[in-house]
Amino acid sequence: MALKKDGIFLCADDRVSFFLTYFPMYDSIATMETTLKLYPRPIESRVAEVLADTPVVLIAGPSQAGKTTLARGFAGKHGMHYLSLDSSLMKDETLNTAPAILLVTILVSKVPDNLPTMLGISAGTAAISIGTTGICGSKGAGSLHPELGDFITSGGVFSAERLQFFLWTVIGVFAFVSATLVQDPSTVNELPQIPDSFISLMGLSSLGYLAGKVARKPGPIINQLAPPPPYTAAGTTLRIIGVNLSPRAQVRLNGELLRTGEISVDSKVQTDTQFVAELVLTPTTIAPAASGVAVVKVSNPDGQSAEI
């Protein structure tokens, strides 16, 4: 639509128009290009050459490759009008009256054939993991504040299955992103293929993660302390209320380890010998509270812990 100076220039989308709307200091595409010093586009001279004797020019390429910017810039430099096909009314009117068309299309990159399989493994692992937690119980709450170590620990205890799953995820993402970035942006029209061996290894990694989750016992979670802290007077009876608390758990109060005789369970209301919902503490001495130290820390025999 834009062979002559008085012709019309047509583009399939209007992202640059959006930019100019929200950055009004650029009153035209030419001003924006001059101010921002956009990368030169060698293909621009080829577009001008083809338009000299061809009524229709197609600029094709992957999304975000700069097709619209090239088209808008070309129109501005050559005194052409710019129209967007986003408006169906304008599209119909333009196609019926314009002498020539310079058309920009967006190509949607082809996804790898086995990408749905990879996404299915990922979604399936997440769904089974949630179901396993509901059936077998949650892992221990761990440290009071989130830590990087949470990626490879379960309730504060090193977890081999979480480590391999974390490392495999990092390696897989790095490999896929690297394979994408090494491609020439001017020629790429599809995402890199995912090797079938990669999918198999991903499935084994997910299976190992789920197996470890099933085999590991649930860990302690503290929901409430009664009465609430702070604690200073010895002889005070405290109650730790939560889930998956072991009757044989170690308990620290203000960082000080309590003796076995200071921890008990009300056997009249709690008959489970593996986990209980309440531990009763009768400390003979109470250490002063310290900054950065949890008021109460419960550690089950398998090492999983919870703080509050």
Phi, psi and omega in degrees: 000010187213065176275317184264169179296327180266010181284190182238140183248123187246135180226148186281341174217172193229042182295323180294324176301320176300316180299313182295329179295318184267355174230074188294349179294342176261103185279352178202166179295327179295318178297318180297316181295321180293317183289314185276350180053062181296155179300137177293148181241103182302333182289348183298320179294327178292321177299316179296320180296316182291323181294344181294332182222012182232126184286340183228130177234130179255123174254109185245149179171171181292163179300141177070019180275348178107019182296313182294318179299318177299313182295314179297317180296319179297316180298316181296320182289330185254015176066031181263160175273148180243127177233154181246137177284359176298333178267113181296325180295314180294324180298312181297316182294319183293315181297335182273340188239338186284145180283337181203161184229133167248107191252135177248131177240155177250125178264128177277123183298138178286131180273152178303147183298326183264010177298318177302324178296317180296317179294326177295319177297317181296312180294321179295320178298317180297316181294315180293324179297317178295318178296321178296319177299319180293328182273312186268342181105156183281157173290167180299151183293334178074209185295155181297323181247144180300144179225159177298330180296345180298338179294332186236015178234160177231106183064032180088359181250135179305134183234112182298321182292326177288325179297309182296324180293319179294313180297318180297321178296315180297314181297316180297315180296316180298316181296318182291316180295319179297317180296330178286318185288333182284349179284150179286117182302334183283344183240347184291134176225007176204157178286154180298146179289145178263120181299145179298329178295327178296317180296319180296316180294324177297319178296319178295320178298316179296320179296319178296321178297314181293322179297318178296325179293322179290319184288330184284138178289155174294154183248169185287145174225127180261123179261330187200150171243133179229125351291164182291155178291167012275161179241128181228327186269128176293152180091355178288135177269124182244150178235128174259117182249128181186210179225152178059037177271126180277137175298340180258019183290152170271140182232132174248133180243116186053035178089351182261130181288127178277150177283160183303320181292346180269001180238128181216171179230138176283095185292345181288329183248353181228107185257350179290128182272346181267311180224147177230169181258357183206133173245138180254127181247133175230072184290139177278333175223150179232121178289149178295148180296143180235144180296134178082000181253132180296145178296313180226136174229126180249128179238117178287164181304332180277002177099341179293143187221171175210145181234157174208000000 
